[in-house]
Amino acid sequence: MKIISFLKNCVRVLKVTRKPTKEEYIAAVKITGLGIILIGSIGFIIFLIFKIIAIFG
């Protein structure tokens, strides 16, 4: 019975969803790109700090 209830909930959610507009899609891509760049920059800074410590330490 739980499987049938789960499937009914899935169908209900899928009926409510819609395709994002072009503006929503562009905003999501920008936010995702900024997040990737931010995390990559933080990782690179940490890498540089460890390199500097290894050179002078």
Biotite code that builds the C-alpha atoms (Angstrom):
import biotite.structure as struc

atoms = struc.array([
    struc.Atom([0.000, 0.000, 0.000], chain_id="A", res_id=1, res_name="MET", atom_name="CA", element="C"),
    struc.Atom([2.852, 2.416, 0.658], chain_id="A", res_id=2, res_name="LYS", atom_name="CA", element="C"),
    struc.Atom([4.100, 1.959, -2.902], chain_id="A", res_id=3, res_name="ILE", atom_name="CA", element="C"),
    struc.Atom([0.727, 2.931, -4.364], chain_id="A", res_id=4, res_name="ILE", atom_name="CA", element="C"),
    struc.Atom([0.549, 5.968, -2.108], chain_id="A", res_id=5, res_name="SER", atom_name="CA", element="C"),
    struc.Atom([4.079, 6.974, -3.124], chain_id="A", res_id=6, res_name="PHE", atom_name="CA", element="C"),
    struc.Atom([3.242, 6.640, -6.824], chain_id="A", res_id=7, res_name="LEU", atom_name="CA", element="C"),
    struc.Atom([0.091, 8.735, -6.397], chain_id="A", res_id=8, res_name="LYS", atom_name="CA", element="C"),
    struc.Atom([2.141, 11.454, -4.709], chain_id="A", res_id=9, res_name="ASN", atom_name="CA", element="C"),
    struc.Atom([4.699, 11.324, -7.543], chain_id="A", res_id=10, res_name="CYS", atom_name="CA", element="C"),
    struc.Atom([1.970, 11.744, -10.166], chain_id="A", res_id=11, res_name="VAL", atom_name="CA", element="C"),
    struc.Atom([0.460, 14.636, -8.204], chain_id="A", res_id=12, res_name="ARG", atom_name="CA", element="C"),
    struc.Atom([3.820, 16.421, -8.022], chain_id="A", res_id=13, res_name="VAL", atom_name="CA", element="C"),
    struc.Atom([4.504, 15.887, -11.725], chain_id="A", res_id=14, res_name="LEU", atom_name="CA", element="C"),
    struc.Atom([1.129, 17.398, -12.635], chain_id="A", res_id=15, res_name="LYS", atom_name="CA", element="C"),
    struc.Atom([1.973, 20.571, -10.689], chain_id="A", res_id=16, res_name="VAL", atom_name="CA", element="C"),
    struc.Atom([5.446, 21.062, -12.147], chain_id="A", res_id=17, res_name="THR", atom_name="CA", element="C"),
    struc.Atom([6.101, 23.211, -15.192], chain_id="A", res_id=18, res_name="ARG", atom_name="CA", element="C"),
    struc.Atom([8.962, 24.029, -17.505], chain_id="A", res_id=19, res_name="LYS", atom_name="CA", element="C"),
    struc.Atom([11.005, 27.029, -16.294], chain_id="A", res_id=20, res_name="PRO", atom_name="CA", element="C"),
    struc.Atom([10.856, 30.236, -18.299], chain_id="A", res_id=21, res_name="THR", atom_name="CA", element="C"),
    struc.Atom([13.938, 31.467, -20.124], chain_id="A", res_id=22, res_name="LYS", atom_name="CA", element="C"),
    struc.Atom([14.587, 34.072, -17.413], chain_id="A", res_id=23, res_name="GLU", atom_name="CA", element="C"),
    struc.Atom([14.338, 31.482, -14.631], chain_id="A", res_id=24, res_name="GLU", atom_name="CA", element="C"),
    struc.Atom([16.682, 29.150, -16.498], chain_id="A", res_id=25, res_name="TYR", atom_name="CA", element="C"),
    struc.Atom([19.261, 31.896, -17.097], chain_id="A", res_id=26, res_name="ILE", atom_name="CA", element="C"),
    struc.Atom([19.112, 32.913, -13.424], chain_id="A", res_id=27, res_name="ALA", atom_name="CA", element="C"),
    struc.Atom([19.672, 29.300, -12.319], chain_id="A", res_id=28, res_name="ALA", atom_name="CA", element="C"),
    struc.Atom([22.625, 28.940, -14.702], chain_id="A", res_id=29, res_name="VAL", atom_name="CA", element="C"),
    struc.Atom([24.194, 32.182, -13.429], chain_id="A", res_id=30, res_name="LYS", atom_name="CA", element="C"),
    struc.Atom([23.815, 31.182, -9.786], chain_id="A", res_id=31, res_name="ILE", atom_name="CA", element="C"),
    struc.Atom([25.214, 27.712, -10.457], chain_id="A", res_id=32, res_name="THR", atom_name="CA", element="C"),
    struc.Atom([28.167, 29.138, -12.379], chain_id="A", res_id=33, res_name="GLY", atom_name="CA", element="C"),
    struc.Atom([28.966, 31.617, -9.631], chain_id="A", res_id=34, res_name="LEU", atom_name="CA", element="C"),
    struc.Atom([28.834, 28.836, -7.051], chain_id="A", res_id=35, res_name="GLY", atom_name="CA", element="C"),
    struc.Atom([31.242, 26.681, -9.065], chain_id="A", res_id=36, res_name="ILE", atom_name="CA", element="C"),
    struc.Atom([33.639, 29.597, -9.518], chain_id="A", res_id=37, res_name="ILE", atom_name="CA", element="C"),
    struc.Atom([33.450, 30.480, -5.808], chain_id="A", res_id=38, res_name="LEU", atom_name="CA", element="C"),
    struc.Atom([34.131, 26.936, -4.626], chain_id="A", res_id=39, res_name="ILE", atom_name="CA", element="C"),
    struc.Atom([36.944, 26.530, -7.149], chain_id="A", res_id=40, res_name="GLY", atom_name="CA", element="C"),
    struc.Atom([38.523, 29.809, -6.021], chain_id="A", res_id=41, res_name="SER", atom_name="CA", element="C"),
    struc.Atom([38.397, 28.771, -2.386], chain_id="A", res_id=42, res_name="ILE", atom_name="CA", element="C"),
    struc.Atom([40.015, 25.443, -3.246], chain_id="A", res_id=43, res_name="GLY", atom_name="CA", element="C"),
    struc.Atom([42.739, 27.177, -5.256], chain_id="A", res_id=44, res_name="PHE", atom_name="CA", element="C"),
    struc.Atom([43.481, 29.612, -2.421], chain_id="A", res_id=45, res_name="ILE", atom_name="CA", element="C"),
    struc.Atom([43.781, 26.706, 0.028], chain_id="A", res_id=46, res_name="ILE", atom_name="CA", element="C"),
    struc.Atom([46.090, 24.932, -2.445], chain_id="A", res_id=47, res_name="PHE", atom_name="CA", element="C"),
    struc.Atom([48.301, 28.034, -2.693], chain_id="A", res_id=48, res_name="LEU", atom_name="CA", element="C"),
    struc.Atom([48.445, 28.401, 1.091], chain_id="A", res_id=49, res_name="ILE", atom_name="CA", element="C"),
    struc.Atom([49.627, 24.799, 1.467], chain_id="A", res_id=50, res_name="PHE", atom_name="CA", element="C"),
    struc.Atom([52.204, 25.284, -1.308], chain_id="A", res_id=51, res_name="LYS", atom_name="CA", element="C"),
    struc.Atom([53.571, 28.389, 0.421], chain_id="A", res_id=52, res_name="ILE", atom_name="CA", element="C"),
    struc.Atom([53.714, 26.568, 3.751], chain_id="A", res_id=53, res_name="ILE", atom_name="CA", element="C"),
    struc.Atom([55.560, 23.676, 2.110], chain_id="A", res_id=54, res_name="ALA", atom_name="CA", element="C"),
    struc.Atom([58.109, 26.003, 0.535], chain_id="A", res_id=55, res_name="ILE", atom_name="CA", element="C"),
    struc.Atom([58.859, 28.014, 3.677], chain_id="A", res_id=56, res_name="PHE", atom_name="CA", element="C"),
    struc.Atom([58.074, 25.379, 6.273], chain_id="A", res_id=57, res_name="GLY", atom_name="CA", element="C"),
])
